[in-house]
Amino acid sequence: MRHGGASRDRRRAPGREESLNPFVFNTSRSIEFGAGTLNRLGTLVRERIGERVMLVTDPGMVATGMVERALSILGNAGVEVSLFKDVMADPPESVVLAATQAARDAGAQGVVGLGGGSSLDVAKLVALLAQGAEQLKDVYGVGKAKGPRLPLILIPTTSGTGSEVTPISIVTTGTNEKMGVVSPVLLPDIALLDPELTYGLPPHITAATGIDAMVHAIEAYASASPNNNPVSRILATQALTLMGRSLLTAVKDGRNAEARADMLIGSMLAGQAFANSPVAAVHALAYPLGGHFHIPHGLSNALVLPHVLRFNMVTAHQPYAEIAPYVFPDLAALEGQARASAFCDRLAELSLACGLQPNLRAMNIPEDILPKLASDAMNQTRLLVNNPRPVTEADALAIYRAAW
């Protein structure tokens, strides 16, 4: 694979002191990739789970026919399936609890998640909570969920969240606040990646989820987390190389096999990166947009991305200068702050080229709610602590104003 034009001397090479820093890296136990890999689902379930599973998905996936295909594959393998198809975007607690009860009632021996990030996130929590050892209200936060859980297989149908390799599940609590369950226990036993399942994604979903995955890689690379590590940074740069060369092609030609494969692998690599070197202020400011206005998460990220990066560059431009040529090879001709600044501009241009809205005004977000969004963003302490530059509520408001 080509390296996006970044020469060796332009990359971050860990020094002796950095290479001695301790870190932990967790990921899914097994990853299976390949066109047509969904056909192995029945065999994998029989080998790893048993004869009774719950399939967690959403109405949109049912409409595509993929759920019927998965049910047929499982049925032909002699697997009894209980179908939960009521997952919605930004899933509320009620959906998680309903799916969990359905799994218990069915005596499911394991869980299969099929769909986008919301379906996979719900499947993770069903596998955890169906055992009955823990309650949802008790596992929000980092490291609260201890397990055990049911066996779990996750099958992504978008190239965005990387949920199939992350120990994170996001739930909407109350009316508009999002909270995360973060624990290695949530990592699945198998991540099954079949790029053919992404061929039917509409251009706007391809664009939003693709930018989301790029944000994962960018924030993982620049994260101020003590667990920012060389493995995550290498994965982030490879993810950006793949997605940088393929996102626009995938948006314009959804059945381009190479572009779809690049995007699915890139999304997975970015997921592995940020699962261990956590994301920061882009996500923290994106969550209130989704909570209040139900803007898809990837689009929320795209709307604030260049403005958060410009804010961070005042004190921490180096990481962005390092990764810029992986996405845009011609930026290798620039140096330092100029390269980082050009990186921000080009990311904004890429979003527009993909057909995404340019600002918050275009999403009919009223200017007078920006202070409320800034206030809500400050509740995302789990994320803000990882930002390369400290963010105050006044800073968050200024970023939202720039994005408006």
C-alpha positions as CSV (number, residue, x, y, z in Angstrom):
1,M,0.0,0.0,0.0
2,R,1.3,3.4,-0.8
3,H,2.0,5.7,2.1
4,G,0.2,8.9,1.1
5,G,3.4,10.8,0.2
6,A,4.7,11.2,3.8
7,S,8.5,10.6,3.8
8,R,10.1,8.8,6.7
9,D,11.7,12.0,8.2
10,R,8.2,13.7,8.4
11,R,6.7,11.0,10.6
12,R,6.6,10.8,14.3
13,A,9.3,8.3,15.4
14,P,9.2,7.4,19.1
15,G,12.3,8.6,20.9
16,R,13.9,6.4,23.5
17,E,11.9,8.1,26.3
18,E,8.6,7.7,24.5
19,S,9.3,4.1,23.6
20,L,9.5,3.3,27.3
21,N,6.1,4.8,28.2
22,P,3.7,2.0,29.3
23,F,0.5,1.5,27.4
24,V,-2.3,-1.0,27.0
25,F,-3.7,-2.1,23.6
26,N,-6.9,-4.1,23.3
27,T,-8.8,-5.1,20.3
28,S,-11.3,-7.7,19.0
29,R,-10.2,-11.3,19.5
30,S,-10.7,-12.3,15.8
31,I,-11.2,-10.2,12.6
32,E,-12.4,-11.8,9.4
33,F,-12.4,-9.7,6.3
34,G,-13.4,-10.5,2.7
35,A,-16.0,-10.1,0.1
36,G,-18.8,-12.6,0.8
37,T,-17.6,-13.3,4.3
38,L,-21.2,-13.0,5.6
39,N,-21.7,-16.5,4.2
40,R,-19.6,-17.8,7.0
41,L,-21.9,-16.5,9.7
42,G,-23.7,-19.7,10.3
43,T,-20.5,-21.7,10.6
44,L,-19.0,-19.2,13.0
45,V,-22.1,-19.1,15.2
46,R,-22.3,-22.8,15.5
47,E,-18.5,-23.0,16.3
48,R,-18.4,-20.0,18.7
49,I,-21.9,-19.6,20.2
50,G,-24.2,-22.5,19.8
51,E,-27.7,-23.1,18.4
52,R,-29.7,-20.0,19.7
53,V,-28.7,-16.4,19.0
54,M,-30.3,-13.0,19.1
55,L,-29.7,-10.9,15.9
56,V,-29.7,-7.2,16.7
57,T,-30.4,-4.7,13.9
58,D,-32.6,-1.9,12.8
59,P,-35.6,-1.3,10.4
60,G,-33.4,0.2,7.7
61,M,-31.3,-2.9,7.6
62,V,-34.4,-5.0,7.3
63,A,-35.5,-3.0,4.3
64,T,-32.3,-3.7,2.5
65,G,-32.8,-7.5,2.5
66,M,-29.5,-8.1,4.4
67,V,-31.3,-9.2,7.5
68,E,-33.3,-11.8,5.6
69,R,-30.1,-13.0,4.0
70,A,-28.4,-13.3,7.4
71,L,-31.4,-15.2,8.8
72,S,-31.3,-17.6,5.9
73,I,-27.6,-18.2,6.4
74,L,-28.1,-18.9,10.1
75,G,-31.2,-21.0,9.5
76,N,-29.3,-23.2,6.9
77,A,-26.7,-23.8,9.6
78,G,-29.4,-25.0,12.1
79,V,-29.3,-21.9,14.2
80,E,-32.4,-20.7,16.0
81,V,-32.6,-16.9,15.7
82,S,-34.5,-14.3,17.8
83,L,-34.7,-11.1,15.8
84,F,-34.6,-7.7,17.5
85,K,-35.1,-5.1,14.8
86,D,-36.0,-1.9,16.7
87,V,-32.7,-0.2,17.1
88,M,-32.8,3.5,16.2
89,A,-30.1,6.1,15.7
90,D,-28.7,7.4,18.9
91,P,-30.3,4.5,20.8
92,P,-32.0,5.4,24.0
93,E,-31.8,3.3,27.2
94,S,-35.3,2.0,26.6
95,V,-34.2,0.2,23.4
96,V,-31.2,-1.3,25.1
97,L,-33.3,-2.6,27.9
98,A,-36.0,-4.0,25.6
99,A,-33.4,-5.8,23.5
100,T,-31.8,-7.2,26.7
101,Q,-35.1,-8.5,28.0
102,A,-35.9,-10.1,24.6
103,A,-32.5,-11.9,24.6
104,R,-33.2,-13.2,28.1
105,D,-36.7,-14.4,27.2
106,A,-35.4,-16.2,24.1
107,G,-32.6,-17.9,26.1
108,A,-30.0,-16.6,23.6
109,Q,-26.6,-18.2,23.9
110,G,-25.0,-15.3,22.1
111,V,-25.6,-12.1,20.2
112,V,-25.0,-11.1,16.6
113,G,-25.0,-7.4,15.7
114,L,-25.6,-6.4,12.1
115,G,-25.7,-2.8,10.9
116,G,-24.3,0.6,11.7
117,G,-22.8,1.8,14.9
118,S,-26.1,2.1,16.8
119,S,-27.0,-1.6,16.1
120,L,-23.5,-2.7,17.1
121,D,-23.5,-0.6,20.2
122,V,-26.8,-2.1,21.3
123,A,-25.6,-5.6,20.5
124,K,-22.6,-5.1,22.8
125,L,-24.7,-4.0,25.7
126,V,-27.2,-6.9,25.2
127,A,-24.4,-9.4,25.3
128,L,-23.3,-7.8,28.6
129,L,-26.6,-7.2,30.3
130,A,-28.4,-10.4,29.3
131,Q,-26.3,-12.3,31.8
132,G,-28.0,-10.4,34.5
133,A,-24.9,-9.7,36.6
134,E,-24.9,-5.9,35.9
135,Q,-27.4,-3.1,35.3
136,L,-27.1,-0.5,32.6
137,K,-27.3,2.4,35.1
138,D,-24.2,1.0,36.9
139,V,-21.9,0.5,34.0
140,Y,-21.7,4.1,32.5
141,G,-18.2,5.4,32.5
142,V,-14.7,3.9,32.0
143,G,-14.0,0.4,33.3
144,K,-17.3,0.0,35.2
145,A,-18.5,-3.0,33.2
146,K,-16.8,-6.2,34.4
147,G,-18.8,-9.0,32.7
148,P,-19.2,-11.8,32.1
149,R,-21.0,-11.4,28.8
150,L,-22.5,-13.6,26.1
151,P,-20.5,-14.5,23.0
152,L,-20.6,-11.7,20.5
153,I,-20.2,-11.3,16.7
154,L,-20.4,-7.9,15.2
155,I,-20.9,-7.2,11.4
156,P,-20.6,-3.6,10.3
157,T,-22.5,-2.4,7.3
158,T,-21.1,1.1,7.2
159,S,-17.5,2.3,7.1
160,G,-17.5,4.8,9.9
161,T,-17.9,3.9,13.6
162,G,-15.3,1.1,13.9
163,S,-17.6,-0.2,16.6
164,E,-16.7,-3.8,15.7
165,V,-13.3,-3.2,17.3
166,T,-14.0,-0.7,20.0
167,P,-14.8,-1.3,23.7
168,I,-17.4,1.5,23.7
169,S,-21.1,1.7,23.5
170,I,-22.9,5.1,23.3
171,V,-26.4,5.4,24.8
172,T,-28.8,8.4,24.8
173,T,-29.9,9.1,28.4
174,G,-32.8,11.4,29.2
175,T,-33.9,13.5,26.3
176,N,-30.6,14.5,24.6
177,E,-27.5,13.6,26.6
178,K,-25.2,10.8,25.5
179,M,-23.2,8.6,27.9
180,G,-20.7,5.9,27.2
181,V,-20.0,2.4,28.5
182,V,-16.3,1.8,28.1
183,S,-14.8,-1.5,28.9
184,P,-12.7,-4.2,27.2
185,V,-15.5,-6.6,28.1
186,L,-17.5,-5.1,25.2
187,L,-14.9,-6.1,22.5
188,P,-16.5,-8.8,20.4
189,D,-15.2,-12.3,19.9
190,I,-15.4,-11.9,16.1
191,A,-15.5,-8.8,13.9
192,L,-16.9,-9.9,10.5
193,L,-16.1,-7.4,7.7
194,D,-17.7,-8.0,4.4
195,P,-17.2,-4.9,2.0
196,E,-20.1,-6.1,-0.2
197,L,-22.5,-5.2,2.6
198,T,-21.5,-1.5,2.1
199,Y,-22.1,-1.4,-1.6
200,G,-25.7,-0.1,-1.2
201,L,-24.8,2.8,1.2
202,P,-26.2,6.1,-0.2
203,P,-23.6,8.7,-1.0
204,H,-24.5,11.0,2.0
205,I,-24.2,8.1,4.5
206,T,-20.9,7.0,2.8
207,A,-19.6,10.6,3.2
208,A,-20.7,11.2,6.8
209,T,-19.5,7.8,8.1
210,G,-16.3,8.1,6.1
211,I,-15.5,11.5,7.7
212,D,-16.4,10.0,11.1
213,A,-13.8,7.3,10.6
214,M,-11.2,9.9,9.6
215,V,-11.9,11.9,12.7
216,H,-11.3,8.8,14.8
217,A,-7.9,8.4,13.2
218,I,-7.0,12.1,13.5
219,E,-8.1,12.4,17.1
220,A,-6.4,9.1,18.1
221,Y,-3.1,10.3,16.6
222,A,-3.2,13.7,18.4
223,S,-4.8,12.5,21.6
224,A,-3.4,13.8,24.9
225,S,-4.4,10.5,26.6
226,P,-1.6,8.9,28.6
227,N,-2.4,5.8,26.6
228,N,-1.6,7.4,23.2
229,N,0.8,4.8,21.9
230,P,2.8,3.9,18.8
231,V,0.5,1.1,17.8
232,S,-2.5,3.4,17.7
233,R,-0.5,6.0,15.8
234,I,0.6,3.5,13.1
235,L,-2.9,2.3,12.7
236,A,-4.2,5.8,12.4
237,T,-1.8,6.8,9.7
238,Q,-2.6,3.6,7.7
239,A,-6.3,4.3,8.1
240,L,-5.9,7.8,6.8
241,T,-3.9,6.6,3.8
242,L,-6.6,4.2,2.8
243,M,-9.5,6.6,3.4
244,G,-7.8,9.6,2.0
245,R,-7.4,8.0,-1.3
246,S,-10.8,6.3,-1.4
247,L,-13.5,8.3,0.3
248,L,-14.5,10.5,-2.6
249,T,-14.4,7.5,-5.0
250,A,-16.7,5.6,-2.6
251,V,-19.1,8.5,-2.4
252,K,-19.3,8.9,-6.2
253,D,-19.1,5.2,-7.2
254,G,-20.6,3.2,-4.4
255,R,-19.9,-0.2,-6.0
256,N,-16.2,0.4,-6.5
257,A,-14.9,-2.7,-4.9
258,E,-11.4,-1.4,-4.1
259,A,-12.7,1.9,-2.6
260,R,-15.3,0.1,-0.5
261,A,-12.6,-2.3,0.8
262,D,-10.3,0.5,1.6
263,M,-13.0,2.3,3.5
264,L,-14.1,-0.7,5.5
265,I,-10.5,-1.6,6.5
266,G,-9.6,2.0,7.1
267,S,-12.6,2.4,9.4
268,M,-11.7,-0.7,11.3
269,L,-8.0,0.5,11.7
270,A,-9.2,3.9,12.9
271,G,-11.5,2.1,15.4
272,Q,-8.6,0.1,16.8
273,A,-6.6,3.3,17.1
274,F,-9.1,5.4,19.0
275,A,-10.2,2.4,21.1
276,N,-6.8,2.7,22.7
277,S,-5.9,6.3,22.2
278,P,-9.2,8.0,22.9
279,V,-10.9,10.8,20.9
280,A,-11.3,14.3,22.2
281,A,-13.0,17.6,21.5
282,V,-14.3,17.0,18.0
283,H,-16.5,14.2,19.4
284,A,-17.3,16.2,22.6
285,L,-18.7,19.0,20.5
286,A,-20.4,16.7,18.1
287,Y,-22.5,14.9,20.7
288,P,-24.7,17.8,21.6
289,L,-25.6,18.3,18.0
290,G,-26.8,14.8,17.7
291,G,-28.5,14.9,21.1
292,H,-30.5,18.1,20.4
293,F,-31.0,17.9,16.6
294,H,-30.6,14.2,15.8
295,I,-27.9,15.0,13.3
296,P,-26.1,11.8,12.3
297,H,-22.9,11.4,14.3
298,G,-20.6,11.5,11.3
299,L,-22.1,14.7,10.0
300,S,-21.9,16.3,13.4
301,N,-18.2,15.5,13.5
302,A,-17.7,16.9,10.0
303,L,-19.4,20.1,10.9
304,V,-17.0,20.9,13.8
305,L,-13.8,19.1,12.7
306,P,-11.9,21.9,11.0
307,H,-12.8,24.4,13.7
308,V,-11.7,22.2,16.6
309,L,-8.4,21.5,14.8
310,R,-7.8,25.2,14.1
311,F,-8.4,25.8,17.8
312,N,-6.0,23.1,18.8
313,M,-3.3,24.2,16.4
314,V,-2.7,27.4,18.4
315,T,-0.7,25.3,20.9
316,A,-0.4,21.8,19.2
317,H,0.0,21.9,15.5
318,Q,2.6,19.2,15.2
319,P,0.4,16.1,15.1
320,Y,-1.7,17.5,12.3
321,A,1.4,18.5,10.4
322,E,2.6,14.9,10.7
323,I,-0.5,13.2,9.5
324,A,-1.5,15.7,6.8
325,P,0.4,14.0,3.9
326,Y,-1.2,10.6,4.6
327,V,-4.5,12.1,3.6
328,F,-3.3,14.7,1.1
329,P,0.1,13.6,-0.3
330,D,0.8,17.0,-1.9
331,L,0.8,18.7,1.5
332,A,4.2,17.1,2.1
333,A,5.6,20.1,0.2
334,L,4.7,22.3,3.1
335,E,6.1,22.5,6.6
336,G,5.0,22.9,10.2
337,Q,2.1,25.3,10.9
338,A,1.5,26.0,7.2
339,R,1.0,22.3,6.6
340,A,-1.3,21.9,9.5
341,S,-3.4,24.9,8.5
342,A,-3.6,23.6,4.9
343,F,-4.7,20.3,6.4
344,C,-7.7,21.9,8.1
345,D,-8.7,23.7,4.9
346,R,-8.5,20.6,2.8
347,L,-10.6,18.6,5.3
348,A,-13.3,21.2,5.0
349,E,-13.0,21.1,1.2
350,L,-13.2,17.3,1.3
351,S,-16.5,17.4,3.3
352,L,-18.0,19.8,0.7
353,A,-16.8,17.7,-2.2
354,C,-18.5,14.7,-0.6
355,G,-21.8,16.7,-0.5
356,L,-22.0,17.3,3.2
357,Q,-23.4,20.6,4.6
358,P,-20.9,23.4,5.1
359,N,-22.0,24.8,8.5
360,L,-24.5,24.6,11.4
361,R,-26.7,27.2,9.7
362,A,-27.3,24.8,6.8
363,M,-28.6,22.3,9.3
364,N,-31.2,24.9,10.5
365,I,-29.5,25.2,13.9
366,P,-30.5,28.5,15.5
367,E,-27.7,30.8,16.7
368,D,-29.3,31.3,20.0
369,I,-28.9,27.7,21.1
370,L,-25.1,27.8,20.7
371,P,-24.5,28.6,24.4
372,K,-26.6,25.6,25.4
373,L,-24.6,23.4,23.1
374,A,-21.4,24.7,24.6
375,S,-22.7,24.1,28.1
376,D,-23.7,20.5,27.2
377,A,-20.3,19.8,25.5
378,M,-18.6,20.5,28.8
379,N,-20.3,17.5,30.3
380,Q,-18.2,15.3,28.0
381,T,-15.3,15.2,30.4
382,R,-14.4,11.7,29.3
383,L,-13.5,13.1,25.9
384,L,-12.3,16.6,26.7
385,V,-9.5,15.4,28.9
386,N,-7.9,13.9,25.8
387,N,-7.8,17.1,23.8
388,P,-4.4,18.4,22.9
389,R,-5.4,21.9,24.1
390,P,-7.7,22.5,27.2
391,V,-11.2,23.6,26.2
392,T,-13.3,25.9,28.4
393,E,-17.0,26.6,27.9
394,A,-16.1,29.9,26.3
395,D,-13.8,28.1,23.9
396,A,-16.5,25.6,23.0
397,L,-18.9,28.5,22.3
398,A,-16.3,30.2,20.1
399,I,-15.8,26.9,18.1
400,Y,-19.6,26.6,17.7
401,R,-19.8,30.2,16.5
402,A,-17.0,29.5,13.9
403,A,-18.9,26.4,12.8
404,W,-22.2,28.3,12.5
